[in-house]
């Protein structure tokens, strides 16, 4: 799904505990043992996580539909 407004993206991030901000990028971070060998693996605070980065382009953020909850679609 393409999100073209910062306000809408803020709603999506605040309604999903695995999403966070890093500047203008949105990060999806979740704990996983597979992170040790994944190219998306990061080690933080003594644990391994998978981390995906969604960077905006001129049209907005393109993120998977699974992150959009019903209250954020409006």
Secondary structure, 3 states (H helix, E strand, C coil): CEECCHHHHHHHHHCCCCEEEECCEEEEEEECHHHHCCCCEEEECCEEEEEEEECCECCEEECCHHHCCHHHHC
